[in-house]
Amino acid sequence: MGWRLKVSHVTRVEYDGEARSSYNEVRMTPAHNVLSSRVVVRPAVPVHTYEDYWGTLVSSFDVPEPHRSLTVEAVSTVETSAPRRPALPVTEPDPSMGELLSRTPMTAVDGELTELARAQLSGRDPHETAEAICEVVAARVEYMPGSTGVQTSAQEAWDLGQGVCQDMAHLTAGLLRAAGLPARYVSGYLHPRPSAEIGEAVEGQSHAWVEYWAGEWLPLDPTNRSWVGEAHVVVARGRDYSDVPPLKGIYQGPPESQQEITVTVTRLPM
């Protein structure tokens, strides 16, 4: 049985001076089983929505007037699903999945890691191969907040031996692709405390994991060495982080700005 979760994601940008205008995209609305959602922007401007190439719901808006700060608040209520490992017949990837078998700058790995990925195929079905690759990543890369940045590549995280969930997802996706399994980078939210009481608001976090293709898309969380379940909320999918940033935009104004992000997750009664 899944959970019902309320997710509040607030991003506040403070400019070092006055921004004359800004143009923005937001990917903060859950992808499935959404009971309610809203995106509110301050300064108040119209918000338009569309579905991007990868099927993610995007909220876009422009702020044409001068402003010194920008606040985006996304609040959603969603129902999640319990983890599962279906045993379905494995089919060959469709030619349209070529993009999800290809290397990207963030997921590319060297020849040695490619061979390591292919070695995980030996005597294993695709599900076992994917789990083995997740274990390889988790054993090598220590989760350490602040150790890497949004531009860190999979290979850099492997060489460093440290990273965050984004790095582990990039590395796992790169190794899955090297082993011949189409893989998607997934971004969303994670409820960090399964023991929290119903109605208790806890500090959550943006999170990243992967999905691999083996007759259907199956999700794995390499950071937590687990199948994805009721604590995970899917927001966006793509080749890597560059396809799914929660807030992306450009502005005219001072060269520096600061960003503050708050994510709160509350489990609600079903």
N, C-alpha and C positions, 0 to 999 in steps of 0.2 A: 504494500500500500504506500502511496506517495504522501507528500506533504502539501499543505497550502502555505505559501510564503508571501510576505509583503517585503518588497525591496525598495529602499530609498537610496538614491545615488545623487549626491549633490557635489557639483564641481564649481568652484569659485576661482575666477582668474582676476588677479589684480595687476594692472599695467603700471609701469613706472612712468606715469604721465598720462596724457589723454590720447586714447585711440580714436582716430577720426571715423573709422568704420571697421566692421569685421564681417566675415563670411564664414559660416560654420556648418558642420555636419555632426550629428549625434547618433551614436549607436548604443542605446541604453534600454531599449524596449525588448523584453523577452520574446523568444521566437515561437513558443508553443504554449497551449493551454492557458492563455492570458485571460483572466477574469476582468481586470480593469488596468488601465495604464494612462499616464499623462506625462507630458514634458512641458515644463514651465520655464520660461526664459526671462531674466531681468538684466537689462531694461526690457520692458514688455514689447515684443514684436510678434508678428504672425509666424507660426511654425507650420511648415509643409512636410508631408511625409511621402516617401516612395520606397519601393523595394529595389535593392541594388542587384548587381549581377549574380551575387551568391545567395540571394534570397533573404537578406537581412533587411529589417525595417529601419529606414533612415529618417531622422527628423532633421530638416534643414531650415536655416534661418539666416537672415542678414540683419545687422544692426547698422543702419546708415547714418546715425547721428553720433556725435562725439560722446565717448563714455570712458570712465576710468576703471570700471570693473565689469565683469560679465559673470552671471550666475546661471547655471543650468541645473534644474531639479527634475529628476525622473523618478516617478513613483509607480510601482506596478504590483499587482497581486496575481499570483500564478500558482498553478498546481503542478507538482513535479511527480516523477515516477520512481519506483524502487529500482535498484540495480537488477540487471538480468544479463545472462549470457546465453543467447539463443543458439541452438544447434541447427543451423540451416545449411542446405547444400551450398557449397561455395561455387560461384560462377566467375567466369573470366571478366575482368573489368571492361566496361563499355569504352569504345574509343573516345567518347566525349570526356572521359576522366583523365585524359592526357595531362591536363594542367595540374591535376592532383597527384601525378606521378613524377612531375618535373621538379628539378631543383630551383630554389629561389635563393637570393642572396642571404636570407636569414636562416634557411633550412639546409643549405649545401654542406656536405661533409666530404672529407678527403678520401683518398683511395683506401687507406687503412680502415677507416670507419665503415666504408662501403663493404669491404670484405667481412668485417665483424657483423654487420647487419645480415649479410647473406648467409653467414654461418649459423644464424639463429633459425634458418629454415630447415636445417637437417633433422629429419625424423619428426617434424612438427606440422600440425595443421595451421592454417592462418591465425586462428584464435590463440593457439599456444605460442606461435611466433610473435604475435603482437605483445602478449604478456611477457615473453622473454626479453623483448626489446625494451619494454618499460622497466624491467628489472635491471637491465644493463645501464640504462640512463640513471635510475635512482641510486644504484650502487656507486656510480662514478661522480655524479653531480650532487654536491651537498646543497640543500636549500638554505640560502643565506640572504635575507632581505637586504637590499642596498648594494649587493656585490656586483651587479651588472646594470646596464641601462637598456632603454627601449631599442637601441640600435645594435645591441650585442647579438652576434650570430651564433648558430648552433655549434659550429666548430670552436669558436672562442670560448663558449661555456664549457665544452668538453675539455679543452686544453687547460682552462682555469680550474676546473673541478668544483666550481661553485656557480650558483645562479638562483633564479626565482622561477615561479611556475611558467612564465613566458618562455624562458630558456629551455626548460625541460620539455615543454610542448613543441618548440621548434626542433629540438634535437630528436625527440621521438618521431615527429613527422618526417624529418629527414632520413632517419634510419628505416622507418617503415617503407618509404618510397624507394630507398636503395634496395630493400628486400623485395620490391615488386608489388607492394600493397599500396593502393591509393590511400592517401591520408589527408584529412582536413584539420586545420587549426581551428579550435573552438574557443571563444571567449564568453564569459558570463560572470556569474556570482557563485560564491560558496558560503553556505551557512557553516560557521566554524565550530559550533558547539551543539552537537546532537542532544546533549543532556539539558539544554535550556528549556525552561518552562514555556508552555503555550502562552502567547501574549507577551513574552519577554523580548524586548528589543536588544539585540546584541550587535557589537561592531563587526560587520562582515568585511568582505574583501572582493575586489574583482579577481577573477581566476581564469586560468587557461588550461585546456586539456586537448585531447585529440579524438578524432573518429577515424576508423579504418574501414575499408570495404572488404566484406567477405560474404557476398550475397545480399547484404544490406549494410547500412552504416552502423557501426558499433563503437560506443564511446569508452575510452580509458583515461584515467587520471594518473599520469606518471609521477606527479609530485607526491600524491598520497598512496601510490602503489595500489590502486583500487579501480573497480568498475565505477562508472558514474551512476549516481543514484539520487535519492530524494533531497539531498543537501545541495545539489547542483542546479543552477538555473541557466539554461542556454540563452544567449543573446545573439551572437553572430558567428558566422563560419567563413573561412576563406583559405587561401594558400598559406598565409602567415599573418603576423600582427599587422602588417601594413594594410591588409584588407579589412581590418576590424577595429580600428582605434575608437574608444568611446567618444572622444571629442577631437575633431580635426578641423582646422580652419586657418585662415590668414587674416591679418589685420594691417591697417595703415596706422603707424604711430611709433611710440618709443620701442627701442630694440629689445628691451627686457620686460619680462612679466613673471609673476609667481602664481603657482596653481595649488589650490588646497582641495582635497577630495575626501568626502565622507560617505561611507557606505554603511547602512543599517539594515539588518535583516531580522524579521520577526516571524516566528511560526504562528500561524493562526489555526483555530479549530476548523476541521473539515465540515 
